């Protein structure tokens, strides 16, 4: 039985930075027909290889082993979903103890892709490097709820821990049991 030859034209839009710029047209010849899931995987792999060869850069930062860059501004916790875990801490009194505890564990915080927000009477202290837009603190207070002092939110946006006290060791241990974190540790 003769092998069917197929010609496909695929348009790829990339630039040296891996972002969309101008379409580049090219043709793939001689590939045997491939259907279903395998076809999608092969097409994806082929596009990635073509992007690397044409531009010398990975098409997506995540493929290069890094995270997408942190947003410059933050209006909602949803903007951190799938990239970062979030720890919300409400401090009725002086917030210095909570801030100090989190800063002392900076390496563990960074290793676990954790962004924390300590809310207190004077405002909010965070390790987020960008600006917080108007209304952000109010939405975070609503998410935290009454009576909760500590809230851990997973990368999937789900609540993972509600507590009345901040104990970094317990937070880190809980994160380390999460399936996404287990996968991250295996990949590193």
N, C-alpha and C positions, 0 to 999 in steps of 0.2 A: 504494500500500500504506500503510495507516494506521500511524502511529508508536504502538507499544505503550507505554502508561504503566505505570510500576512504582512501587510504594510500598515503601520499605524503612525499617525501624526499626533504628537503630544506637544502642547504648549506649556512652557515653564516660565514663570515670572520670578526672576531673582536678581539680586545685585550682590556686590562683594560683601555687604553686611548681612546677607541672608534675608533681606526684606524684598517685597515685591517692587519691581521697577518697570521693566519693559518685557514684553513677551519675546521668547526665543523659540522659534519653531525648528523642529528636527524630526527625522524619520527613523524608525527602527525597522529593519528588514530581516527576514529569515527566521523569525521566532515561530516555534510550533504553537498551535492554538492552545490556549490555557483558559479555563473557565472557573467561575465561582471564587471562593476565598483565595485560592492559590494565585489567581490572576491579579487580584487586588494587592496581595503581598508582593508579587513580582513587580507590578507597576510601581508601587511605592518605593521599593528598593532601587529600581532603575532610575526613578526621578531623583532620589537622594544622590546616587552615584553621579548622575549627569550634572546636578547642581554643583557638586564638589569639583568635578572636572572642569566645568565651564568657568567657575568663579574662584575656585580655591578656598571657598568658605562653606561651612555647614549651613544648610538652608534654615535650620531652626536652632536657637541656643540650647534647647533641651537635648537635642541629638549630640551636641558637643559635650554633654555631661554637666551643664550648668542650668540654673533656673532662669526663667524669664526675668528680665530686670524688674526691680521693685517699682511700683507706680510712683510718680512724683507727688501725687495728691491722693487722698483717700476720703471717699464720701460714704462708704459702706464697707462692712466686713466682708461682704460677698466678693469684693474685688481681690481678696486674698485667698479665696477658695482654690483648692487644688495645688497651690504653691506653698502655702504657709499654714502652720497651726497657730491658733490665737489663744492667748491667756488674758482674761479680763480679771482685774483685781479691784475691788471697791474698798477704799480705806476711809473709814469714818474719821479717825483721828489722824495723827501725823502719818504720812505715807512713806516716810524715810525708811522704815524697817523693810517694807515690801520692796521698795526700789533697790535698797542695798542688797537684799537677798538675791534679787534677779540679776543685778550687775555683777555680783560675786560669782555667779554661775554663767557668765557670758559665753564661755566655750560650749557648755552643754546646751544653752539656748540656741546658739548659732548652728550647732550640729543637728539639732532637731527641727530646724526651720521654724522656730517659734518667734512670733511677734507678740509682745506683751504691752498691755495698756493698764496703768495704775490710775484709777480715777479717785480724786480727792476733792476737798472743798475748793481749792484754788484752781483746779483744772485737771489736766491729764499729763502724765509723764509716760513716755513710751520709748522703745528702741526702734520704732519706725522712723526712717530717715526723711520722709517727705512731709508735706503739709496735710493737716487734717481740715477738711472743708467744714463749713458751717453746718450744724445739725448732726455732725458725726457723733459727738459726745452724747447727745440726747438719745440717738438711736442705740448707742452702746449701752447706756444706762437702762433703756427699755429691755434690751436683750438680757442684761444681767439679772433683772428682776429684783423683787423685794426679798430681803433676808439673805440672798446669796452674796458671798464676799469674793468667791473665786469661781471662775467658769472657764473650763478648757474646751475649746472648739477644735475639732479635727480638720484635716485638709478637705474632707468631704463636706464641711459645713455643719456637721452634726455635733451635738453637745456630748462630750465624753466624760466630763467631771463637773459636779457641783459640790462646793465645799464652803465651810465657814472660815477655814484657815488656809493660809498659803504655806505649803510645805514643798519646796522645790524638788526634794528627793522623791516624793510620792508622785508628783506631776511627771518627772522624767521617767520613773519606772513605769507608770501607766502608758506614756507615749511609746516606750520601748516594747510594749506588748501589742501595740496596734499593728495590723497586717501591713499597712503601707510603710510603717517604720521598719518592720522586719525586712521587707523587700529592699528598702534603702540601705540597711546595714549589710545585706548580702551583696549588693551591687558595689559597695565601696571597698 
